[in-house]
Amino acid sequence: MTKLSVNINKVATLRNARGGNNPDVVQVAMDAEKFGAQGITVHPRPDERHITKNDVMALKDVVTTEFNIEGYPDERYMDIIKKARPAQATLVPDPPQAITSNAGWNIPANKALLEEVIQTLKRYGSRVSLFVDPHVEMVEAAAAVGADRIELYTEPYATTFPIDQKKAIAPYLKAANRARELGLGINAGHDLDLHNLSYLVANIPFLDEVSIGHALICDALYEGLEKTIQLYLKKIALS
C-alpha cells in the first residue's frame, strides 16, 4: 500500500515567522507519526527559511518511521545526509532562491554529478530518489545513473486534474509503468491534496510513497492534524 510521508516544512515556516519554538517541529513530527503518518519529509534549504540543519539533527533522533530529506546535492546537503543518515535522500534540482520545487532533473545534462552523488549517498546508507518530470526518457536516465527511486513531480497533474482527469494522469501512467519495468521504486509529490490524491493512487496502485506538505498543513488548520492525516490515509486506502 502507498505510504504517506508528511512534509513538515510549513510547520517550520510558521515557527520562523515569529521566532522561538512554537510550533515545535520535532513534536509535530512525533505527533504526525502517532496519528498514522508513515514517513516524515523535510527540505533544509540553504537559507533555512523553514527547516534548519539543527532541526534535521534533532529529528534524526526521534523519527521512527521513514525519514526523507530533500535537497539539492551541494556540499551542505551532502554533509547533512552524512550526519543524519536518513532512510531516503530525495535529490531536487532547485536553485537556492526557488520558492518551492518546480521542475524535475534534466538527468542527462547532470549525469556526472548525479552518478557521483548517488554513489556517495548509498555509502551513507540512504536510498536515493530523483525528482523527475513524468517523461519516460527521464525515468530511463534515472535508472541509468543508479537511482533507487524516482519522485514524480505532480504539479502538472494537479493543475490539469480539475479540467481533464484522464489527460492529467496519462503521462504519469507511462512514466510509472516504465519505472516499474526498470525496477525503480516510485514516489510522487507536489500539490497533491484530498481532491486529487485518490485518483492518482487508484491509477498507479504500485506507488511506494506520496509526500504531502502544503495542502495537508492547510487542511490541518481547519480539521486538526490528527483528523487530517487520517483523511489522507483514508483517501489512499480507498483508492
C-alpha positions as CSV (number, residue, x, y, z in Angstrom):
1,M,0.0,0.0,0.0
2,T,1.2,3.5,-0.8
3,K,2.7,5.2,2.2
4,L,2.0,8.8,3.4
5,S,5.1,10.9,4.2
6,V,4.2,14.2,5.8
7,N,6.3,17.2,4.8
8,I,6.7,19.5,7.8
9,N,8.4,22.4,6.1
10,K,5.3,24.6,6.5
11,V,5.3,24.0,10.3
12,A,8.9,25.4,10.4
13,T,7.8,28.3,8.3
14,L,5.2,29.3,10.8
15,R,7.7,28.9,13.7
16,N,10.3,31.0,12.0
17,A,7.8,33.8,11.2
18,R,7.7,34.6,15.0
19,G,10.9,33.2,16.3
20,G,11.1,30.8,19.3
21,N,10.0,27.2,19.1
22,N,6.2,27.4,18.6
23,P,5.1,25.3,16.9
24,D,7.8,22.7,17.8
25,V,8.6,20.9,14.6
26,V,10.1,17.9,16.5
27,Q,6.8,17.5,18.4
28,V,4.8,17.8,15.3
29,A,6.8,15.1,13.6
30,M,6.3,12.8,16.5
31,D,2.6,13.6,16.6
32,A,2.3,13.0,12.9
33,E,3.8,9.6,13.3
34,K,1.5,8.8,16.3
35,F,-1.5,9.9,14.1
36,G,-0.6,7.5,11.4
37,A,2.0,9.1,9.1
38,Q,4.4,6.5,7.7
39,G,7.2,9.0,7.0
40,I,8.4,12.5,7.7
41,T,9.8,14.7,4.9
42,V,11.9,17.8,5.3
43,H,13.8,20.1,2.8
44,P,16.6,22.0,4.7
45,R,17.2,24.8,2.2
46,P,20.5,26.8,2.4
47,D,18.7,30.0,3.6
48,E,17.0,28.0,6.4
49,R,13.7,29.8,5.8
50,H,11.9,26.8,7.2
51,I,13.7,23.6,8.2
52,T,17.1,24.2,9.6
53,K,20.1,22.0,9.9
54,N,19.6,21.9,13.6
55,D,16.0,20.7,13.0
56,V,17.3,17.8,10.9
57,M,19.8,16.8,13.6
58,A,17.0,16.8,16.2
59,L,14.6,15.0,14.0
60,K,17.0,12.2,13.1
61,D,16.9,11.1,16.8
62,V,13.1,10.9,17.1
63,V,11.7,9.9,13.7
64,T,10.8,6.2,13.9
65,T,9.2,5.8,10.5
66,E,10.9,6.8,7.3
67,F,13.0,10.0,7.4
68,N,13.2,11.6,4.0
69,I,15.5,14.6,3.4
70,E,15.1,16.5,0.2
71,G,17.5,18.9,-1.3
72,Y,20.0,20.0,-4.0
73,P,23.2,17.9,-3.6
74,D,25.6,20.7,-2.7
75,E,28.3,20.4,-0.1
76,R,25.9,21.4,2.7
77,Y,23.2,18.9,1.8
78,M,25.8,16.1,1.5
79,D,27.1,16.9,5.0
80,I,23.6,16.8,6.4
81,I,22.9,13.4,4.9
82,K,26.3,12.1,6.1
83,K,25.4,13.1,9.7
84,A,21.7,12.3,9.7
85,R,21.8,9.1,7.7
86,P,18.1,9.2,6.7
87,A,16.3,6.3,5.1
88,Q,15.8,8.2,1.9
89,A,17.6,11.2,0.3
90,T,15.5,12.8,-2.4
91,L,17.5,14.9,-4.8
92,V,15.9,18.0,-6.4
93,P,17.4,20.4,-8.9
94,D,16.3,23.6,-7.1
95,P,18.5,26.7,-7.2
96,P,18.8,28.3,-3.7
97,Q,16.4,31.1,-4.4
98,A,13.5,28.8,-5.5
99,I,10.3,29.2,-3.5
100,T,9.5,25.5,-4.0
101,S,10.5,22.7,-6.2
102,N,9.1,23.5,-9.7
103,A,10.7,21.0,-12.1
104,G,12.4,17.7,-12.3
105,W,16.0,16.9,-13.1
106,N,17.4,17.1,-16.6
107,I,19.3,14.0,-15.8
108,P,21.4,13.6,-19.0
109,A,22.7,17.2,-18.5
110,N,23.7,16.4,-14.9
111,K,24.8,12.8,-15.4
112,A,28.3,13.0,-14.0
113,L,27.2,15.0,-10.9
114,L,24.3,12.6,-10.1
115,E,26.3,9.4,-10.6
116,E,28.9,10.6,-8.1
117,V,26.4,11.9,-5.6
118,I,24.2,8.8,-5.8
119,Q,27.2,6.5,-5.1
120,T,28.2,8.7,-2.1
121,L,24.6,8.7,-0.7
122,K,24.4,5.0,-1.0
123,R,27.6,4.6,1.0
124,Y,25.9,6.7,3.7
125,G,23.1,4.0,3.8
126,S,20.4,6.1,2.2
127,R,18.0,5.1,-0.5
128,V,18.2,7.7,-3.3
129,S,15.2,9.1,-5.1
130,L,15.4,11.6,-8.0
131,F,12.7,14.3,-8.5
132,V,11.6,13.9,-12.2
133,D,9.0,15.2,-14.6
134,P,6.7,12.5,-16.0
135,H,8.8,11.7,-19.1
136,V,9.9,8.2,-20.0
137,E,13.3,9.3,-21.1
138,M,14.0,10.9,-17.6
139,V,12.8,7.7,-15.9
140,E,15.2,5.7,-18.0
141,A,18.0,8.2,-17.3
142,A,17.3,7.9,-13.5
143,A,17.8,4.1,-13.7
144,A,21.0,4.6,-15.7
145,V,22.6,6.8,-13.1
146,G,21.8,4.4,-10.3
147,A,18.8,5.9,-8.5
148,D,16.7,3.6,-6.4
149,R,13.5,5.5,-6.9
150,I,12.0,8.4,-8.7
151,E,9.7,11.0,-7.3
152,L,7.2,12.1,-9.9
153,Y,6.6,15.9,-9.9
154,T,2.9,16.2,-9.7
155,E,2.1,19.9,-10.1
156,P,1.1,19.5,-13.8
157,Y,-1.1,16.6,-12.7
158,A,-2.8,18.7,-10.0
159,T,-3.2,21.7,-12.4
160,T,-4.9,19.6,-15.1
161,F,-6.9,17.3,-12.8
162,P,-10.0,19.6,-12.4
163,I,-10.2,20.1,-16.1
164,D,-9.5,16.6,-17.6
165,Q,-8.6,13.8,-15.2
166,K,-7.6,11.3,-18.0
167,K,-5.3,13.9,-19.6
168,A,-3.8,14.7,-16.2
169,I,-2.9,11.1,-15.4
170,A,-1.8,10.0,-18.8
171,P,1.9,10.9,-18.7
172,Y,2.2,9.7,-15.2
173,L,0.9,6.3,-16.1
174,K,3.5,6.0,-18.9
175,A,6.4,7.2,-16.6
176,A,5.3,5.0,-13.7
177,N,4.9,1.9,-15.8
178,R,8.3,2.4,-17.3
179,A,9.8,2.9,-13.9
180,R,8.3,-0.3,-12.7
181,E,9.7,-2.2,-15.7
182,L,13.1,-0.9,-14.8
183,G,12.8,-1.9,-11.2
184,L,12.7,1.6,-9.8
185,G,10.5,2.5,-6.8
186,I,8.0,5.3,-7.4
187,N,7.2,8.2,-5.2
188,A,5.1,11.3,-6.0
189,G,4.7,14.7,-4.6
190,H,3.8,18.4,-5.1
191,D,0.3,19.9,-4.9
192,L,-1.4,16.6,-4.0
193,D,-4.5,17.1,-1.9
194,L,-7.7,15.5,-0.7
195,H,-9.3,16.1,-4.1
196,N,-6.7,14.6,-6.5
197,L,-4.9,12.0,-4.3
198,S,-7.3,9.1,-4.7
199,Y,-7.3,9.2,-8.5
200,L,-3.6,9.2,-8.7
201,V,-3.2,6.2,-6.3
202,A,-6.0,4.3,-7.9
203,N,-4.4,4.6,-11.3
204,I,-0.9,3.9,-10.1
205,P,-1.6,1.5,-7.3
206,F,2.1,0.5,-7.1
207,L,3.2,3.9,-5.9
208,D,5.5,3.4,-2.9
209,E,5.0,6.8,-1.3
210,V,3.4,10.2,-1.6
211,S,4.9,13.2,0.1
212,I,2.4,15.9,1.1
213,G,3.0,19.1,3.0
214,H,1.4,22.3,1.9
215,A,-2.2,21.1,1.4
216,L,-2.1,18.8,4.4
217,I,-0.9,21.5,6.8
218,C,-3.6,23.9,5.3
219,D,-6.3,21.3,5.9
220,A,-5.0,20.8,9.4
221,L,-5.8,24.4,10.2
222,Y,-9.4,23.5,9.9
223,E,-9.6,19.8,10.8
224,G,-6.7,19.4,13.2
225,L,-3.5,17.4,12.4
226,E,-4.8,14.0,13.6
227,K,-8.0,14.1,11.7
228,T,-6.3,15.5,8.6
229,I,-3.7,12.7,8.5
230,Q,-6.5,10.2,8.9
231,L,-8.4,11.8,6.0
232,Y,-5.3,11.5,3.7
233,L,-4.7,7.9,4.8
234,K,-8.3,7.1,4.0
235,K,-8.0,8.6,0.5
236,I,-5.1,6.3,-0.1
237,A,-6.8,3.2,1.3
238,L,-10.0,3.8,-0.7
239,S,-8.1,4.1,-4.0
